[in-house]
């Protein structure tokens, strides 16, 4: 079983133009790090449109080609940072719900809402009860702390609806996104004040992974996923193995999930290749670092089945 627990279905009109400019800048910086050059406007005109997939057709093709059994798709709400996009949040959430309805055995669609929206709790409840969405995705780097009062009312609603929550943590993206809001320390209040809530911290918190792992150690309602670590897995395999081993040692083998963060990082590595890197860890990990087949099977799908109630 292979489950991608961290995928973003996107379309041009769902997100404000400012977000696409941010993504363009991230691609430019990534290409420079690889010794490649391309004008900013060319990236915006040629590479960015390849991400758009409002009907989910490219996602299903990618799942078929890469042996993915299920994908958890995570919408994002950028309204306060960049302004409202051409298509409303309601339009986006309905589209997520329709794709899940079309592929009920393969797509698990989450809702999203910025807690600063005055009607945030109502939006979340409607997304679940009317459009069938099955979780909550939060992106605090757009300008809010997860442990502030406005966020608490959304977490309370998520508890009432018995939703799993994915929260993006770590140093994400280019300006104007701000890393301070993604410090995993702010999750400490949430996982203690909402012990019944199941939270997945996205991206192993990137540069704050040590802090996340120690924070989560004895707090069993907090998990993490390995999304967007493909560049490390490719360029520094030893470090990737060390960080993943530490995640398993601190959280245990039952709270680490496979994820990609595609389509944003799909150009770095195919989903199949990323899954194969993890699948082959028992035989290919560097000397002194050991992984078991059971751990690998749980990461690639078993943990998502249980933690996300799939």
Secondary structure, DSSP 4 states (H G I P E B T S, - for coil): --EEEEE----GGGS-HHHHHHHHHHHHHHHHHTT----HHHIIIIIGGGG--TTSHHHHHHHHHHT-SEEEE-----HHHH---SS-HHHHHHHHHHHHHHTTTTEEEPEE--TTSTTHHHHHHHHHHTT---EEEE-GGGT--TTSHHHHHHHHHHHHTT-EEEEE-SS-SSTT--GGGG-GGGHHHHHHHTTT--EEEEGGGGGGHHHHHHHHTT-TTEEEE-TT-HHHHHH-HHHHHHHHHHHHHHH-TTSEE----BTTTTTT--HHHHHHHHHTHHHHSPTT----HHHHHIIIIIHHHHHTT-
